[in-house]
Amino acid sequence: MSTRFDKEILTKAGENMLHILICDDDRTFADFLSQQITLLPEFDRRCMKITTLDDPRAIDKSVVETSDLIFLDIDMGDINGLSLARKMRSISKSFILIFVTNYGEYAAEGYEVNAFRFLPKLQLKAKLSDYFSKALAACQSKNRTINVFCEGESTSVFLDQLVYAETDGRAAILHINGTPPKALKVRMSLRSMEDKLCDEGFLRIHNSYLVNMNYLSSLQTSGATLTTGETLPLSLHNYRAIKSKYLEWKGRT
């Protein structure tokens, strides 16, 4: 996967910036980390903004919701970064989280809050460039979109939220993950959608269904089970080829 930053893909609704948050109770280190990020070749101040905080109590709902990439210290005096991360995840699941620490024993707990990486302070210069590059790629992946026509208007749908699409005559119905889930009827054939999304982790499991493999729980001859609890029909004639494509994709992720 290319890690080149794509401003258009990472653009959020109404925004043109990738928001990076650094939270560390050591102001000197927070400023140092910010400076090191700005020196990286992939950092672009025209479309990236860094905010530094030395008081974790200043992280509120609005800060979490507007942050795309967060560098969070684990040990901040009487505030534990892991506990803070749990609260932040209850607000938003979408931000990329990198823990900054001198302690490796927290790694197992980090999976609870979907930590992307653990960045050791003593290895900052050696690891920061690679971690930042991969984090940008993850941000880009989470904010990929497809433009479709719905009720006569052009609409952008985040691929990360698109569970599956099904045929409806010459149109398609997109099933979107959310609270509550929703369905959009769009003016696009499933074949056209497959052509656009076949390299984006989507798999045609049946003449009538195109599925986001991130939402696939299992593939059996009896059907495709999704993480949403739904089961969709599977083409028995193409079962082996479908299963092979799924396993190949799974091996790359």
Disulfide bonds with the S-S distance in Angstrom:
none
